[in-house]
Amino acid sequence: MSIQKITTEKSILHTRNKHRNRYDFELLIQINPELAKFVKLNAYQDSSIDFSNADAVKALNQALLKQYYAIEYWDIPSQYLCPPIPGRADYLHYIADLLAGINNGIIPRGNNIQLLDIGVGANAIYPIIGQREYGWSFVGADIASAAIANAQHILNANTGLSETIALRLQASSLAIFNGIVKNDEHFDVTLCNPPFHASLADANAGSHRKWQNLKNIKSKNQAQNKTPVLNFGGQAAELYCTGGEEAFVGRMINESKLFANQCLWFTTLISKAENLPSIYRTLKKVGALEVKTIAMAQGQKKSRIVAWTFFNHLQQNEWRSHYWHTTD
């Protein structure tokens, strides 16, 4: 098994990310007038919002999605996670680079590229951005029927989404790919933002720490107009699972072996760097042939993508030629 670290830690977004620059709140308010009531001048006399206010973040997201991704309608119930758009877009841009790595540096585009989003949530943000940026097709899976219902409502309300994005309910709390991936299906990439905490108590403690940190860094972040990195909503399945991130990803890796021939690259976000050694050991145990760790950062928040495949380089090229209809 080869393990490759693709980048060093950094504090800026991907070069193709449309949200690298400061927010133009004047423009965004024109796009979504509801945002206006949340925009205030901070201590540095710059326009900003309180990123700990879920309603403010939702109004900002609605404006960003409409302005940059032609999403006319997007809404989520108050108890669900309101994702930071720039960070979610970053994940997809790095996945595009991963696929370009076996395509002569050219990002494959179009609906023949198939992705599976594990934990699509009520917001469906990864399929939305991936479809709009690259024209990819998605299957989004989630264990919560209410999340699937809300995500489907978003897809139905926006042109071109329901035709290229399918949603599936995961019936088993113990399964990840089982029950979702059909026997005759293939996916070029799977992606996942796994539950971070090990329990509800841990999740509550984590939210408390974030509130305290926000008090200390709020002025600095607002002055620099950083994108939101804190989130205080979320359903149980979005926030925690037994064993936390390490256990969830371990289960995902073990189960991925069963679908080794149906997926080119499996990927997941890893928030805690201290979980990497355990994850690498599990990947070695299941026989992953290639593992890549891609560093990501958004302001002070650092994360990384771990990607693994059971195909060697020759087999990866054969996959590309067969499913992407390309030739060398």
ABEGO torsion letter per residue (X at the ends): XBBBBABBBBABBBAABAAABBBBAAAAAAABAAAAAABBBBAAGBBBBBAABAAAAAAAAAAAAAAAAGBABBBBBAABBBBBAAAAAAAAAAAAAAAAAAAGGBBBBEAABBBBBBGAEAAGAAAAAAAAAAGBBBBBBBABAAAAAAAAAAAAABBGAAAABBBBBBABAABAABGABBAABBBABBBBBBBABABAAAAAAAAAAAAAAAAAAAAAAAAAGBBBABBABEBAAAABBBGEAAAAAAAAAAAAAAAAAABABBBBBBABAAAAAAAAAAAAAAGBABBBBBBBBBEABBBBBBBBBABBAAAAAAAAAAAAGBBX
